[in-house]
């Protein structure tokens, strides 16, 4: 192919964007390359999915250990549960960061599924994104995170961490009330020289912030197999 022909290549033209049809009708070099690329991207998705699960597993393990120790004796300080909340929140941050990386590869897999394999199986429906090859090429040239940290935190909170942090909160409330019936629970909530009122307000503000992040309405940028967004747009933004 000459340089002039290469410069005239239009990835949005029907014969170029619908290479899925060619994969069924005849064997093409690009089709073979895309099959290998898809296998590699699917493998990366699986690897990052396992990393997400590992973070959750560690968070649950640490939480279980802290709960067991906190309730093993009435003499054990209640603030160990507050430490547990902080530790689980750290795992939340780690998992949100990993989720952003995971979404990069998952979005590529979905783009290929929608526009290459779906078109190969039923060419009559066309492709979802007229310029999908341009989008994928651009993302290979300059990979970018497409999901903001706020959305990643909201996703992991709704899926896993609100439940874990809620259990720790309930456990802390039980620990400062039921385990010290002869003392005022606000006084019991104090940590060292920090009055119980300040501790309670701080915990309430932290959980209010977490609920705000999880429930605040926002446009969804993450693109998986379900809960799709606008089919005419792919992953945009340098976040």
N, C-alpha and C positions, 0 to 999 in steps of 0.2 A: 504493500500500500504506500503510495507516494505521500509526501508531506502535505500536498494540497488537498488530497482526499481526506487525510487525517484531520486537517483543520476544518473541513466541511462537515464533519461528523455531528449529527443532531441527535442527542440521546432521547429527546422527547418525541421524535418521529415514531410512528406506529411500528415500522419494521425494526427499529432499534430498541424501543422500550419494551416490546413484547417478545423478548427472547425466550420466554417460557414456551411460546408456541413452537419456536424452532427446536427446543429440546425434545418435543414430542415428535415432530415431523422428521428431524434429522439430527445426527450427532454434530455438535459444534464444539470448537475449542473453548469458547467462552463459557458454554454450559458446563463443561468439565471443571473449569477453574472455579466457577461459582459453586459447584457441588462441594469441592474441597474447602472453599472458603466458608461455606455454610456449616460444614462439619466442624471446622475449627472454631467458629463463633459459638456454635451450640456447646462445644466443650468448655469454652470460657464461661458461658452462662452457668453451666453446671458447677464449675469450680467456684464461682462467686456465690452461687446459691448455697453451696456447702459452707462457705466462709460465714455467710449470714447465719446459718443454722448453728455453727460452732459458737458464735457470739451469744446467741440466745441460750444455748446449752450452758455456757459458763455463767451467764446471769442467773439462770434458774438454780444452778448448783450452789453458787455463792449465797443466793437468797435463802435456799433451804438450810444451809449450814448456819447462817445468822439467826434464822427463826428458831432452829433447834437449840442453839446456845442461849438465846435470849429468854426462852421459856423453860429452860432446864432448871433454873433456880430463881427464887424471888430476889436473891441478893445480886444477881447480875444486873448491871446498869441498863436502863431502857435506851440510852443513846446509841447502843450498838445497832439498834434498828434504824436510827437516823443515819448512821454510817452506811448501813445497808442500802438505804435510799440513795445516798450519794454514789455508792459503787454501781448500783444498777443504772443510775443516770449516766455514769461514765460509759457503761456498756451500750446504752442507748446511743450516745454520741458516736461510738465506734461503729455500731451497726448502721447508723444513718449514713456515715461516710462510705461504708462498704456498699450500701444500697445504691448510692449515686454511681459508683463504678459498675456495679452489676447492671444497672439500667442502660448503660452505654451499649453493652453487648447484647442485652435482651432486645433493645430497640432495633439493632441491626438484624437480628434473627427475624423479628416480626416483619421488617421491611422486605426481606427476601421472601418470606412465606407469603405475604400479601401480593407481591408483584411478580414473583418468578414462579413459585410452585403452584400457587392458585391459578395463575394464568396458563400454566402448562396443563393442569387438570381440566380447566374449562375456559378455553380461549374466548368464548363468546361474551364473557363478562368483562373483558379488558383488564386493565390494571387499576389499582387504587390511586397510585401517584404517578402522574404523567412524567415527572422528572426524577423518578426514584433512583435512577442510575447516577444522576448528578449528585443527589443528596448523599448516597452511599459513598461515592468517590470522594466527596468533600469531607465526609466524616473519617474516611481512611487517611486522607491527607492531613487533616487537622482534627484529631479526636477532641471532642469537647463534652463536658458534663452538661446534660440537658435538664436535670432535675435540681432544683434549688435545695439548699440545706434545710430550709423550713418545710418543704414538701416531704423530703426524706424523713425528717423527724416526725412529721405528722403521720406518715405511712407506718413507720415502725411503732409509734405509740398506739395507733388504732389497732394494729395487727397483734401486738405482743405486749408492749411495755406498760400501757395503761393498766392492764390486768395485774402485772407483776408489782408495779408501784402501788396500786390500790391495795393489794394484799399486805404489803409492808406498812402502809398507812393504817389500815385496820388493826394490824398486829401492834403497832405503836400505841394506838389509842387504847386498846385493851390492856396493854402493858402498864400504862400510866394511870389507869383507872381501877381495873379489877385487882391488880396486884398490890395496890396500896390503898385499901379501903379506909384506913384511919387518917390519911393525909389528903389534903385538898389536891385534886388532880392537876390544877394549874401550877401549884408549887412543885408537885412531883415532876412536872415536865421540864423543870429547870435543869440546866447542864452546867456544872461547876458554878461560876459566878454569874452566868447568864440567867436572868429570871425566866420563869416558865412562860410568862406572857409573850416575851420576845421570841422564844423558841416556837411557840404555837403560831404566832403571826408569821414567822419566817417559813414554817412548813406550809401554812395555808397559802401564802403568796407563791411558793414554789409549785404547788399543785394547781393553783389557779393559772399560772403561766403554762404548765404542761397541758392543761385542758384547753387553754386558748390556742396553743399551737396545734393540737390534735383536731379541734372542732372548727377552727376558723375557716370560713368558706374561701376557697381559692380555685383557680383554674388548674386542672390536673394536667401535668406535663408528662408524667410517666406513662409509657405505652407498652402494655403487655397484651396477653391473649384476650383478656376480658376488660370490660369498662373502657372501651376505646373512645378516643376523642374525635376531633374533626378528621375525617379520612383524607381531606385535601391538603393537610399540613403534616409535616413530619416533625422531627426534633429540631427546634430552632433555639437560638440563644447561646450565649457564651457565659454560662453561670458557674 
